[in-house]
Amino acid sequence: AETVVPAQKSLQFWTKADQWRGPVSLGLVKPGQTLRIPIDQLPPLEANQLFELTLEPENGSPIDRPTGPIQFIGRAVKVL
């Protein structure tokens, strides 16, 4: 099922590793569409790194960190 985003809201993709001072925005995500991020625009991947999608104002968070509720969350894991 496709995620429904309320009018004048957006989903924003964030990542944060345990030792970082704060999360880093990876951009806005449209439900049902793929978000492609060039490797040179990604922060270094670390063990147990957090990834989340939050519900934000239409143009994204105004303060460079999440302001809305978490909609989806996951962590980086090593696959053998």
Secondary structure, DSSP 8 states (H G I E B T S, - for coil): ------TTEEEEEEEE-TTSSS-EEEEEE-TTS-----GGGS----TT-EEEEEEEETT--TTSS--S-EEEEEE-----
